[in-house]
Amino acid sequence: MRITPLKAVRLKCLEDCMCGAFNEVKACSSISCNLWKFRLNKHPFTKKNRNDPFLQESNFEGLENKSAKEVIKIIENKK
């Protein structure tokens, strides 16, 4: 079975870092990780995804110690 590079990144984040918790991947605040912008199985540099609030590093600054639920709520309110 072949998977795309974006799906491979998503699986790595999901399995290796976030223990299978989808919300944790979405709320990941490890913006220094080279894979961070690709974790949502979206290419961050396409016009369609460029303004996605979950792909903007600045939205995650200062949220390192918050739960995934809190992070998602905060970022969704920025839309």
N, C-alpha and C positions, 0 to 999 in steps of 0.2 A: 504494500500500500504506500503510495507516494503522498506526501503532504507538502504544502507550500512552505516557504521559509517563514512567512508570518504565522502560520499555524504552529510551526515548530517552536517559535519564540513563545507563543501563547501557552503551549504545553509545558515548556520549560518553566515559565513563571508559575503556572498553575500547580505543577507537580513538585518542582524543586524548592520553590520559595514560599508558596502560600498553602501548601498541604491540601490542595484540591478545593479551596474556598474561592469561588468566583468573585464574590464581593471584595475579597482581600486584594485580588489582582486589580480590579477596577480602582480601588482606593490606595494602591501602592504609592508610598511617598518616597521611595528610593530613587529619586530623580538623578542621582549620580550613576546609576546603573546604565550601561550602554544599551540595554534592551528595553529600557523604560518606555520610550515613545512607541514601541512596537507591541507592547504587552496586550493590547486590546484587539489584536488581529486586524488592525487597520493601518494602512500606510499613512504616517503622519504628515507627509509632504505633498499629498495630493490636495487639490483645491477644495474638494468636498470635505476633507477631514481637518484642514488647516485651522479652523475655528472651533473644533471640538473642545469643550472646556476640560475634558478628561485627558487631553493630550497637551495641555498648556502647563509647563513647569511652574510658572508663577502662581497658579492656583493651588499648588501643593505645598508651597513654602510655609513653614510654621505648623504644619499639620502632622508631624512625625509621631506625636504621642497620642493621637486621637484614634478612636476605633474606626473600622471600615464604614460602619453605618453613619457615624458622625461626619466623616470625610465626604462620603457620597452626598449626604444632605447639604453640606456646606457648598460643595461644588455645583450641585444641581440648582441651588438658589442663586448662583452667579450667572446662570444662563440668561 
